Amino acid sequence: MVNTAALAPPAVLNTARLRLVPMGPEHLDGMMEGLQDREFQRLTGTHEHFTRLQVARFLEQITAATDRADWAILRASDDLYLGEVVLNQLDAHNCSMNFRIALNSPAQVGQGYGTEATCAVVAYGFGLVGLRRISLGVYAFNPRARRVYEKCGFVHEGTERSALYWQGEWVDQHRMAILSTDPRPQATAPSTAEAR
């Protein structure tokens, strides 16, 4: 049984170097920065261009959503906004959700922030939300992200051929998932969840 109360809003998660806090209107500037970054757009396959008003409305709506959990990734030492991490597409009957993460700039990639945030949210999804399965898609031109997911216990399940048309080329998307019963590396030990 899925505990939707753990989604609206999700708890604050603390890791060694990060604080994952429920995403809200106060993160508008950070989110806009990411959405305007060309590398962010490529890695997420984002063709759309969003206005500040559209993003502000979205941030207002997700705070009360019971079918998803959105966190802002903050560096614990200075509260710098690093990006977002999301559990969405709830299928309550099958106890499953989709996972998505995006760091705001290339300067933040390669420092282990993505691994830390991913492991914390996976632990939360299985431990507090009560999920059986968490799945994701990663484009073939992003092998670094695929290694992060594998490090956190995700398993490659198949490839969607020509899933994305990007700058004149077709790109495959790898489908990955992790089950609550799958072995997870020690790094995925549950993070501290603060009371909401």
Rosetta blueprint (number, residue, H / E / L):
1 M L
2 V L
3 N L
4 T H
5 A H
6 A H
7 L L
8 A L
9 P L
10 P L
11 A L
12 V E
13 L E
14 N E
15 T L
16 A L
17 R L
18 L E
19 R E
20 L E
21 V E
22 P E
23 M L
24 G L
25 P H
26 E H
27 H H
28 L H
29 D H
30 G H
31 M H
32 M H
33 E H
34 G H
35 L H
36 Q L
37 D L
38 R H
39 E H
40 F H
41 Q H
42 R H
43 L H
44 T H
45 G L
46 T L
47 H L
48 E L
49 H L
50 F L
51 T L
52 R H
53 L H
54 Q H
55 V H
56 A H
57 R H
58 F H
59 L H
60 E H
61 Q H
62 I H
63 T L
64 A L
65 A L
66 T L
67 D L
68 R L
69 A E
70 D E
71 W E
72 A E
73 I E
74 L E
75 R E
76 A L
77 S L
78 D L
79 D L
80 L L
81 Y E
82 L E
83 G E
84 E E
85 V E
86 V E
87 L E
88 N E
89 Q E
90 L E
91 D E
92 A H
93 H H
94 N H
95 C L
96 S E
97 M E
98 N E
99 F E
100 R E
101 I E
102 A E
103 L E
104 N L
105 S L
106 P H
107 A H
108 Q H
109 V L
110 G L
111 Q L
112 G L
113 Y H
114 G H
115 T H
116 E H
117 A H
118 T H
119 C H
120 A H
121 V H
122 V H
123 A H
124 Y H
125 G H
126 F H
127 G H
128 L H
129 V H
130 G L
131 L L
132 R L
133 R E
134 I E
135 S E
136 L E
137 G E
138 V E
139 Y E
140 A L
141 F L
142 N L
143 P H
144 R H
145 A H
146 R H
147 R H
148 V H
149 Y H
150 E H
151 K H
152 C L
153 G L
154 F L
155 V E
156 H E
157 E E
158 G E
159 T E
160 E E
161 R E
162 S E
163 A E
164 L E
165 Y E
166 W E
167 Q L
168 G L
169 E E
170 W E
171 V E
172 D E
173 Q E
174 H E
175 R E
176 M E
177 A E
178 I E
179 L E
180 S L
181 T L
182 D L
183 P L
184 R L
185 P L
186 Q H
187 A H
188 T H
189 A L
190 P L
191 S L
192 T E
193 A E
194 E E
195 A L
196 R L
